[in-house]
């Protein structure tokens, strides 16, 4: 069996130091809607309905993560098209949010910034799949300068901000890992995703269904690194939706042989960790 083509990244759970501060960033500034909130946690989605795509859990004692540790490199939030990407960019620009970079990846156009806890955030829109290029059986990706005028030209004076587009979702997760071979062993051999690009120096990308990547991994700052301490701000876990119970059982069998199963599949959810102790929920 192969991993189902319609496998997707469904959600990310983050540990934050100040819930109010994080909600200001993700909800007020970026436009996600709060669907559940307590004194110490919140769930958000683009359309205001379940399932959530972001969960924020407050820990006021949490400390910033050291860049040499393994964990989240960035959450990649995918907008449905270039115009919606432009709307979010202009919203954040007008609110004086600082950007870290702007890139043309051939398959997509991306903007980079960080949330208040220094978690990387990529905002991007895919180019049409029939425009993607292939080299030696892999999807061609690069990091080229992005012409912001091409993005902002999509807008006119009539565009009004009313929140992020309801079809916005988590497009991929990019991770700092300690070793690319171990990452390949987990995300390709255990999860069953295909290696879509291995030509980047110090990085490797994986996907299901021919997508450019659902998982990115790199060792740029974390080569031979250790997992961050428990009280570190950042990603608690992320969730992959795999709509095939039999295939999830196969993942459990392979992960179990490697000692990576944290909680067995109960018909709805399987909890794993990769070789860097990054926690992954696999849900039906």
C-alpha positions as CSV (number, residue, x, y, z in Angstrom):
1,X,0.0,0.0,0.0
2,X,1.1,3.6,-0.6
3,X,0.2,6.6,1.5
4,X,-3.2,8.0,0.3
5,X,-2.9,10.9,-2.2
6,X,-5.2,13.1,-0.2
7,X,-3.1,13.0,3.0
8,X,-2.7,16.5,4.4
9,X,-1.3,18.5,7.3
10,X,-4.4,19.3,9.3
11,X,-3.1,21.3,12.4
12,X,-0.3,22.5,14.5
13,X,-0.2,22.9,18.3
14,X,2.1,25.6,19.7
15,X,3.3,26.4,23.2
16,X,3.2,30.2,23.7
17,X,4.3,32.4,26.5
18,X,1.5,34.9,26.3
19,X,-1.9,33.8,24.9
20,X,-3.2,37.3,24.5
21,X,-0.1,38.3,22.6
22,X,-0.3,35.3,20.3
23,X,-4.0,35.8,19.6
24,X,-3.3,39.4,18.6
25,X,-0.8,38.1,16.0
26,X,-2.8,35.1,14.6
27,X,-6.3,36.4,15.0
28,X,-6.3,40.2,15.0
29,X,-3.4,40.8,12.6
30,X,-3.5,37.7,10.4
31,X,-7.2,37.2,10.5
32,X,-7.8,33.6,11.8
33,X,-11.0,33.1,13.7
34,X,-11.1,31.9,17.3
35,X,-13.4,28.9,17.6
36,X,-12.6,27.9,21.2
37,X,-10.9,29.7,24.0
38,X,-10.1,29.2,27.7
39,X,-7.9,31.2,30.1
40,X,-4.8,29.3,28.8
41,X,-5.6,28.0,25.4
42,X,-7.3,28.8,22.1
43,X,-8.2,27.0,18.8
44,X,-8.3,28.9,15.6
45,X,-9.3,28.2,12.0
46,X,-9.7,30.2,8.8
47,X,-13.4,29.6,8.4
48,X,-14.4,29.8,12.1
49,X,-15.3,26.1,12.2
50,X,-13.8,22.9,13.4
51,X,-11.4,21.3,12.7
52,X,-9.0,23.9,14.0
53,X,-5.7,24.4,12.2
54,X,-3.9,26.2,15.0
55,X,-4.0,25.5,18.8
56,X,-2.2,27.8,21.2
57,X,-1.4,26.6,24.7
58,X,-0.1,29.2,27.1
59,X,2.9,28.5,29.5
60,X,4.0,31.7,31.2
61,X,7.2,30.1,32.3
62,X,8.2,29.0,28.8
63,X,11.6,30.1,27.4
64,X,12.7,30.8,23.8
65,X,14.0,27.9,21.9
66,X,17.7,27.8,21.0
67,X,18.2,27.6,17.2
68,X,20.7,24.7,17.5
69,X,17.9,22.4,18.8
70,X,15.5,20.3,16.7
71,X,11.9,21.3,16.3
72,X,9.8,23.7,14.2
73,X,11.6,25.7,11.4
74,X,8.3,27.2,10.2
75,X,4.6,26.7,9.8
76,X,3.6,27.1,6.2
77,X,0.2,28.7,5.8
78,X,-1.2,28.2,2.3
79,X,-3.5,30.8,0.8
80,X,-5.8,29.7,-2.1
81,X,-4.3,32.1,-4.6
82,X,-1.9,35.0,-5.2
83,X,-4.6,37.7,-4.6
84,X,-5.4,36.3,-1.1
85,X,-1.7,36.2,-0.3
86,X,-1.5,39.8,-1.3
87,X,-4.4,40.8,0.9
88,X,-2.7,39.2,4.0
89,X,0.7,40.8,3.1
90,X,-0.9,44.3,2.7
91,X,-2.8,43.8,6.0
92,X,0.4,42.9,7.9
93,X,2.5,45.6,6.1
94,X,0.0,48.3,7.1
95,X,0.1,47.0,10.7
96,X,4.0,47.4,10.6
97,X,4.6,43.7,11.0
98,X,8.3,42.9,10.1
99,X,9.0,40.5,7.3
100,X,12.1,38.3,7.2
101,X,12.1,37.6,3.5
102,X,10.2,37.1,0.2
103,X,10.9,34.1,-2.0
104,X,10.0,32.6,-5.4
105,X,10.3,28.9,-5.0
106,X,9.2,28.1,-8.6
107,X,6.3,26.0,-7.3
108,X,5.1,28.8,-5.0
109,X,5.5,32.4,-3.9
110,X,6.2,32.9,-0.2
111,X,6.5,35.6,2.5
112,X,8.4,34.9,5.7
113,X,8.0,36.3,9.2
114,X,8.0,35.2,12.8
115,X,5.3,35.1,15.5
116,X,5.8,36.7,18.9
117,X,7.5,33.5,20.2
118,X,10.0,33.4,17.3
119,X,8.3,30.6,15.6
120,X,8.9,30.8,11.8
121,X,5.8,31.5,9.7
122,X,5.6,31.1,5.9
123,X,2.6,32.6,4.1
124,X,2.4,31.2,0.5
125,X,0.3,30.5,-2.5
126,X,1.0,27.7,-5.0
127,X,1.6,28.2,-8.6
128,X,-0.7,26.1,-10.8
129,X,0.6,22.5,-10.8
130,X,0.9,22.4,-14.6
131,X,3.6,25.1,-14.3
132,X,5.8,23.0,-11.9
133,X,9.0,21.8,-13.3
134,X,10.7,18.4,-12.8
135,X,14.4,17.4,-12.8
136,X,15.6,13.8,-12.6
137,X,12.2,12.7,-11.4
138,X,12.0,15.3,-8.6
139,X,10.0,18.5,-8.3
140,X,12.3,21.5,-9.1
141,X,12.3,24.1,-6.2
142,X,14.6,27.0,-5.6
143,X,14.9,30.1,-3.5
144,X,14.8,33.1,-5.8
145,X,14.0,36.8,-5.2
146,X,10.3,37.5,-5.2
147,X,9.0,40.5,-7.1
148,X,6.5,41.9,-4.6
149,X,4.9,44.1,-7.3
150,X,3.6,40.9,-8.9
151,X,1.9,40.1,-5.7
152,X,0.5,43.5,-4.8
153,X,-0.7,44.1,-8.4
154,X,-3.4,41.6,-7.7
155,X,-5.2,44.2,-5.5
156,X,-7.1,47.3,-6.1
157,X,-8.5,50.1,-3.9
158,X,-11.8,48.2,-3.5
159,X,-10.3,45.4,-1.5
160,X,-11.4,45.4,2.1
161,X,-9.8,43.4,4.9
162,X,-12.3,41.1,6.6
163,X,-10.0,38.3,7.8
164,X,-7.9,35.6,6.1
165,X,-9.6,33.6,3.3
166,X,-11.8,30.8,4.7
167,X,-10.0,28.2,2.4
168,X,-6.6,28.9,4.0
169,X,-4.9,25.9,5.5
170,X,-1.6,24.5,6.7
171,X,0.2,23.6,3.5
172,X,3.3,22.1,5.0
173,X,5.5,21.9,8.1
174,X,9.2,22.6,7.9
175,X,11.4,21.1,10.6
176,X,14.9,21.5,12.1
177,X,16.2,18.0,12.3
178,X,19.5,16.6,13.6
179,X,20.2,14.3,10.6
180,X,18.7,14.1,7.1
181,X,19.1,10.4,6.8
182,X,17.1,9.8,10.0
183,X,14.5,12.3,8.7
184,X,14.3,10.2,5.5
185,X,14.0,7.0,7.5
186,X,11.0,8.4,9.4
187,X,9.1,10.6,6.9
188,X,9.7,8.4,3.8
189,X,10.2,4.8,5.1
190,X,8.0,4.9,8.1
191,X,5.3,7.4,7.1
192,X,5.6,6.5,3.5
193,X,5.9,9.9,1.9
194,X,7.9,10.3,-1.3
195,X,11.1,12.3,-1.4
196,X,10.2,15.2,-3.7
197,X,13.4,17.2,-3.6
198,X,16.8,16.3,-2.2
199,X,18.9,18.8,-4.2
200,X,18.9,21.6,-1.6
201,X,22.1,21.7,0.4
202,X,21.3,20.5,3.9
203,X,17.5,19.9,3.2
204,X,15.1,17.3,2.1
205,X,11.4,17.4,1.2
206,X,8.6,14.8,1.4
207,X,5.0,14.6,0.2
208,X,2.0,12.5,-0.6
209,X,0.0,12.7,-3.8
210,X,2.6,14.5,-5.9
211,X,2.5,17.7,-3.9
212,X,5.8,19.6,-3.8
213,X,6.1,19.0,0.0
214,X,4.0,18.3,3.1
215,X,7.1,18.0,5.2
216,X,10.4,19.9,4.8
217,X,13.5,19.1,6.9
218,X,16.8,20.8,7.2
219,X,20.0,20.7,9.3
220,X,21.1,24.3,8.6
221,X,21.3,25.2,12.3
222,X,20.4,21.9,14.0
223,X,22.9,19.3,12.6
224,X,23.5,16.7,15.4
225,X,21.3,18.9,17.6
226,X,19.2,17.7,20.6
227,X,15.5,18.2,21.2
228,X,14.6,21.5,22.9
229,X,13.8,21.4,26.7
230,X,10.2,20.7,27.7
231,X,9.6,24.3,28.8
232,X,10.5,25.8,25.5
233,X,8.1,27.8,23.4
234,X,7.4,26.3,20.0
235,X,5.6,23.3,18.5
236,X,4.1,20.8,20.8
237,X,3.0,18.5,18.0
238,X,1.5,18.6,14.5
239,X,-1.3,16.5,13.0
240,X,-1.4,14.6,9.7
241,X,-4.7,13.4,8.4
242,X,-4.4,10.1,6.6
243,X,-7.9,8.9,5.4
244,X,-7.2,5.2,5.5
245,X,-7.3,3.2,8.7
246,X,-5.5,0.2,7.3
247,X,-2.6,2.4,6.2
248,X,-2.4,4.0,9.6
249,X,-2.1,0.6,11.1
250,X,0.8,0.0,8.7
251,X,2.5,3.2,9.9
252,X,2.0,1.9,13.5
253,X,3.7,-1.4,12.6
254,X,6.7,0.3,11.0
255,X,7.0,2.9,13.8
256,X,6.6,0.3,16.5
257,X,9.6,-1.7,15.1
258,X,11.6,1.5,15.5
259,X,10.3,2.2,19.0
260,X,8.5,5.4,18.0
261,X,4.9,4.7,18.9
262,X,3.7,6.8,21.9
263,X,0.0,5.8,21.8
264,X,-1.4,3.0,19.7
265,X,-4.0,3.6,17.0
266,X,-7.5,3.5,18.5
267,X,-9.4,3.8,15.3
268,X,-9.2,7.5,15.3
269,X,-5.7,8.6,16.2
270,X,-2.1,7.3,16.4
271,X,0.5,9.3,18.3
272,X,4.2,9.0,17.2
273,X,7.5,10.7,17.6
274,X,10.2,11.0,14.9
275,X,13.9,10.4,15.6
276,X,14.2,13.9,17.0
277,X,11.3,13.5,19.5
278,X,9.0,15.7,17.4
279,X,5.5,14.5,18.1
280,X,3.1,13.7,15.3
281,X,-0.6,12.9,15.6
282,X,-1.8,10.7,12.7
283,X,-5.6,10.9,12.5
284,X,-8.1,9.1,10.3
